[in-house]
Amino acid sequence: MRLSGFTRMGAMIGFFGAIAFILISAFQFDSEEVSRKDVILAEVLFGVPIFTIVGAAIGAGWDFFEKRAARSMAQTGSSVEAEAGPDAARSDSPGRRRRRKSPGGRRQR
């Protein structure tokens, strides 16, 4: 399974948030009703997976909307170039960069 950068970042934030939550809950509980071991075990079994999945879901949503915004910006940019006229969209105009050839491949003689 290949995760995007935002999804991976969200999952990491969720995981480290769960670790912080374990540390906080390990020191703040009612020792008359439950033991520290039970609190940590419950957090490891339920808290860490839930926090990680929720973080990954938030990151995936962020990635979805980021790509959507980039697509709409690209469409807006291409329509602006089309409205400017054929001379403005030439590849040798100073505002546009030329693509470099990839390294390797065949030599041309």
Buried (B, 14 or more C-beta within 10 A) or exposed (E): EEBBEBBBBBBBBBBEBBBEBBEEBEEEBEEEEEEEEEBBEEBEEEBBEEBBEBBBBBBBEBBEEEEEEEEEEEEEEEEEEEEEEEEEBEEEEEEEEEEEEEEEEEEEE
